[in-house]
Amino acid sequence: MKYAIQLQNQTLYGEAGECLLETLRREGVAPDAPCGGKGTCGKCKVTVNGQEVLACQTIVDRDMTLERPAAIAASILSVGTDISISADDNIMGNLIAIDLGTTTMVCFLLDKTGVELAVASALNPQGVYGADVITRIQAALDGKQEEMCTCVREGLSKLIAEVCKKALVSTGSIQRIALVANPCMQQLLMDISPKNLAKVPFSPILTETKTIPAVSIFPICTNAEFLIVPDLSGYVGADTMGCIISTEMYKKETITLMVDIGTNGEMVMGNRDHMIASSTAAGPALEGANIRLGMRGSVGAIDHVTWKDGRPKVHVIGDTKAVGICGSGLIDAVAVMLKNGIINQRGRIQSAQTQFEGERAFLLTEDIYLTQNDIRQVQLAKGAIAAGIELMAKQLGIKLTDIDEVLLAGAFGSFIDPKSACTIGLLPPILLPRIRAVGNAAGSGAKLLAVSKEQQALSDKLVKEIEFLELASVPDFQRTFGKQTNFPKEAL
Amino acid sequence: MDFNELKQAVGDLDEEVVLDILNKVMEDGGSEAKDALEACQRGLDIVGDMFDKGEYFVGDLIFAGELMTQAVDILKPALAGTTTESVGKVILCTVEGDLHDIGKNIVRSILEANGIEVIDLGIDTPPQKIVDTMIAEDIHVVLLSGVLTLALDSMKKTVDAITAAGLRETTKILIGGNPVSEEAMKLTGADAWAHNPQHTNQACLDWLKK
């Protein structure tokens, strides 16, 4: 028995009794479900026969007329660091470099000299299986591995076809594909079970550079080889390797701290003599998930908040009415709330504020607010990253002031206001003048790896040299983390 | 010595003041160490209250736990000879399949500060290991911690293993952590549940004193 589902001018068919989210997933029109369809995050809202419901909690048991919010194009960061690319002489064809993120994917087409011909990006289609790596691992272990593998391969194939079309070259002209990703994304793409990532000691599987025929993954790339970039640990992946390579921090005598804040905060600290990598379970809060009115940085998201005439003043992407708040807006909002005494140093919203469903809250606009729990989520994320930085410095035997430069990689790092990040202590306030955003450094790394065997050899060398610090096993971790969930005492 | 000030400082999580007072207590070898420890325990009650009210959150509990461990360490030399006997022994662990131990560690420091001897079996603990330890150490209070929703299954498996070993009648079981609730307690067959370490502490004290 099937029911008809009208969506705009399209008719889909759902099996009686199945979950609406499943139907939409099958048809490739599913909304995001950061919680993986448990009904807890409230993000897969659709309108069924005029009534707002959660797709994951709705059973297909009648014909439906469906409306869903217009697919919101998230702004995806494709611009990388300024790097000089010198390609090997013996490359005859075109090259592809891919940054496969948990949330977004970016694909670059390069000619044989490494010059960028085209770029395309899209959301990772696995988003419907959950927002973060942990939910994805659970989904894969619950029997969804094959479909997750297929959907990301198809998604990337589309991007490859798109960049080739843009540049008027054939997909057969591609000679090599270099892809960077975190270990979970990498393994799911390769159809390797991520069960190693669900158990201590979280050992990585892909630990050395390897090439395989690309056709086994992307059937349209008949003549290419596919480059597997090694992972540093189960939670510090080839994408971090890409950042290390493109920022050239491994060459410097001075100490660099590279921070890639995403769902996991990956961090590398050190210089040419000694580098330490680690990852913190920052959680997806800073990307807008787990936040009541959180969303990605797309049209309608509050992306910046300042304080004017005794009240918050917001900036909304696309200059439209605000529908939610994204990570950069969240950091700003918490910073202004802290500076203006709306929250105390422990993150408690002071009692004079509004209440929502029994929870304290603070209104940023007429209808966009942050709840007490939202603030707590920020504190946990902030605490994890700040504790990581503190403990890595200790491990290297340096003071925070010895850090010469703080490089922020990734989308989040490009959009946050460093001053707000320091105000809430996400980054050490003392380092504010030394912070610099480096854009999609992972993608830049993928480009370098695509064009040069020397860089590939370098990544194999770095994998062996870089020390991995498991933060949770440092005796002082718990204490440092607990302390760092508070905001800094001194106002910036 | 103003033990009210100490109590309040613990309640405020004011590390500097707490350590300062404790070090003063130890200046004469710690003749008042027992009173100091008790003040710290009462301070923890304040922390528990603040947590219940939403003024504090889990980050503050973590810090409170660490602060108590530090406090006990400072007072220990003076407490050794006195009559602070162990109230009793409990088993504490994170259940099988779950690797999160922050919550468990907070509970351990708070129980220890209250004179409870804690056998900590660590993370990812198989039910059989818990049963074996119960028998070997003659323990009748078991505390199961977990963060993942999956942990509820392991909690149930552990309770079942204790029942199968014929120990259920003489054992009290408490579950704690993110996924637990009144419902989860019924589902797993445990005797009590807690989100607040002070509640866990109170349950243990009640059970052990019987």
Chai-1 contact restraints between the chains, C-beta under 6 A:
chainA,res_idxA,chainB,res_idxB,connection_type,confidence,min_distance_angstrom,max_distance_angstrom,comment,restraint_id
A,V200,B,L99,contact,1.0,0.0,6.0,A-B,restraint_1
A,R348,B,E55,contact,1.0,0.0,6.0,A-B,restraint_2
A,R376,B,F57,contact,1.0,0.0,6.0,A-B,restraint_3
A,Q379,B,G59,contact,1.0,0.0,6.0,A-B,restraint_4
A,G383,B,G59,contact,1.0,0.0,6.0,A-B,restraint_5
A,Q478,B,I62,contact,1.0,0.0,6.0,A-B,restraint_6
A,Q478,B,N105,contact,1.0,0.0,6.0,A-B,restraint_7
A,R479,B,E66,contact,1.0,0.0,6.0,A-B,restraint_8
A,G482,B,G59,contact,1.0,0.0,6.0,A-B,restraint_9
A,G482,B,I62,contact,1.0,0.0,6.0,A-B,restraint_10
A,G482,B,F63,contact,1.0,0.0,6.0,A-B,restraint_11
A,G482,B,E66,contact,1.0,0.0,6.0,A-B,restraint_12
A,K483,B,F63,contact,1.0,0.0,6.0,A-B,restraint_13
A,T485,B,G59,contact,1.0,0.0,6.0,A-B,restraint_14
